[in-house]
């Protein structure tokens, strides 16, 4: 019998602090993450908050059209500057 273990796995505190700094600075990023099914996706947006809800943490971002997106931190793979430079990379990628 297999089960889908979808429990939140906290990220490293130092990595979390960097994300909070991006939110304070309203950093424009290109994010790479995985959805609930493990399918990778890309998102161009501005980071504006890190929140905790339902026993998990999320990065909140707003795209150019004003739509709000939330990415669970343990599903966030990397953040790049709009010019492509790597800003942040997940050290504990959920597989």
N, C-alpha and C positions, 0 to 999 in steps of 0.2 A: 504494500500500500504506500503510495507517495502522497505527500501533502505539500501544499504551496505555502512555504514559510515566508510570509510577507511582513514579518515584524520589523519595525524600524531599528536600524543599527546606527547608533550615534556616531558622528564623525569626530575626528581629532579636534581638541579644543583650539589648537593653533590655527587649524584650517577654518574653524567656525569663526574665529576672531577676524580673519581676513575677509570673510563674507560679510560680517557686520561692518567692517570698514568700507567695503564696496557700497553697502546700503547707505551709510552716512554720507558718502561722496557722490551718491547717485551715478554710479559708474555704468557707462554704456558697455555692453558685452555681447559676445556671441557665445551662447551656452550650448553645450552638448550634454544630453542626458538620456535616460531610459524611461519609458512609460511603465505602467503597472505590469504590462505583459513582457517587459524587457526589450521592447522595440526602441532603437535609438531615434532621437530627434534632435533638431537644431532650432535654436531660438535667438533672434536678434532683439535685444531689449535693454532696458535700463533697470538695474537693481535698485529697489527702494526699501526693502525690509527683510528681516529674518524673523519668523514667528514660530511659536510652538502651539500645536493644537492636536488633539486626539493622540497624545503620546508620541508625536513625531515633530520634527522641525522642517520648515519649508523656507525656501528662498522665494521672495515675491519680486516679480519683474513686470514692467509695463512696456509693451511694444510701441512702435511708431504710430500705430492707429489708436493708441490709448487703451488697448485691451490688457487686462491683468492676467498674469500667468503665475502659477505656483509650482515649484519643483521640490519634491521631497529631497532633503540634503543627501541621503544615502543613495539616491538615484542620479544625482548630479555628477557628471563625469569630468567636465572641464569648462573653464571660462577663458575666452580669448578676447583681446582687444579687437575693435573693429578692423584694425590693420593686420590682424592675424597673430600677433604676439601672444604667447601663452601667459595668462595671468594667474591661474589657479588650476590645480589638478587634484582630483579625488585620490586619496591614498588607499581607501578601503572600498573599492568598487563592488557593488552588489552584482553577483552574476546569476 
